[in-house]
């Protein structure tokens, strides 16, 4: 009678060489949270291709911000930075988002539960249009002079998006300075020079990546 040991060794070796067992320990078939930044400006143009899209302002489950019933025809809706969170996992998560620009922390949106695949847009808040509490183009450390002549030198500040899930926090850098419009008041700055005519500050959604665990 032959010993079963050689067959056992062969079977065990095949199992160890299977792709599932050879995958890295941290490999996962589930994508994680995705964080996008943008800028929504309706002051110059009520609607433009530069504005972030999607912009689910009529969907309370997907939008936290100042309401505007006449988006598309009104110039008074928003002038604000924006963050979009997409839950790319296969399970619900609870998130709390804050944004840090220089020494200022914007903690405007509270905690939210996102279903698998759900997206959430966060922007300026308030009961009335153009509440300006997340207008990062005109907020320090950007130089803003109320529409009068201002410095158009880049502040150099990189906005940070902090995303807390449970006890864990990830920090995402807006290296392109989308949320603070290039570190200047982009409504009146072109190529480092001040202009009197106001320009559209809108910027489409841009994906940013985390750089640290906190």
Secondary structure, DSSP 8 states (H G I E B T S, - for coil): ---SHHHHHHHHHHHHTSHHHHS-TT--SS--EEEEEEEEE-SS-SS-TTS-S---TT-TTTEES---TTTTT-SSS-EEEEEEEEE-SSS-EEEEEEEEETTEEE--S-EEEE-TT-EEEE----SSS---TT-TTSSTTS---TTS----S------EEEEEETTEEEEEE-TT-TTTGGGS-TTTEETTEE-SS-----EEEEEE-EEEE-
